[in-house]
Amino acid sequence: MDNKVFLFPLNNSLLFRKVTLPYHIFESRYRRMIKDAIEYQIPVAVVPFSADNNYEGVVCVAGIPHVLTTYPDGRMDIYITGSVKCQLTEFDRENPYQVYYYQILDENLFVDPSLEYEIEILRTLLERWAGHFLQDANQRENFSSTLDDPEILVNYCAVFLLDDVEMKKDVMEADSMRKKIQILLTAVGPKEIPLGPFLPTLRF
């Protein structure tokens, strides 16, 4: 029972392993949480807000935060890269933020050769997304190079191509690469993704 995480509940937000996401921290208790997480190297778990404030049994991804900018009033811009998938097992304390014990969850990340076609479909969709949203050519090239890792590719698909947080949660919680890919393909095809009033609609 030595594993602990600090809890950061946010509406419609999830972390994924190997994916880096930015956050703006303004509440004093969470500013303290970030400082404590960095000082003691305790991971922060990002979970969708629960109305009953009970997170026991929740599956989530956690990572050590890094500060990008600290403002004069104490607000922070940070990023967290998801590093550990876990299940919250027992509430520890709240002073002033919540702390939970967790157990690490294993996943079968083996990519069966029979999934190569599906992987290529997802890569094509992500690169089309990047072509519309990443204006800098070097940024697009760096993004594309990360997609050689199937886990990163699948998790980026969940972050950038799925709008529904419950569907994202299904991908994050799935315990095998095959299940994750099946959920994604069910969700993203065939469909349309509107890119805004002045951009074309992605159809696939």
Secondary structure, 3 states (H helix, E strand, C coil): CCCEEEEEEECCCCCCECCEEEEEECCHHHHHHHHHHHHHCCCEEEEECCCCCCCCCCEEEEECEEEEEECCCCCEEEEEEECEEEEEEEEEEECCCEEEEEEECCCECCCCHHHHHHHHHHHHHHHHHHHHHCCCHHHHHHHHHHCCCHHHHHHHHHHHHCCCHHHHHHHHHCCEHHHHHHHHHHHHCCCEECCCCCCCCEEC
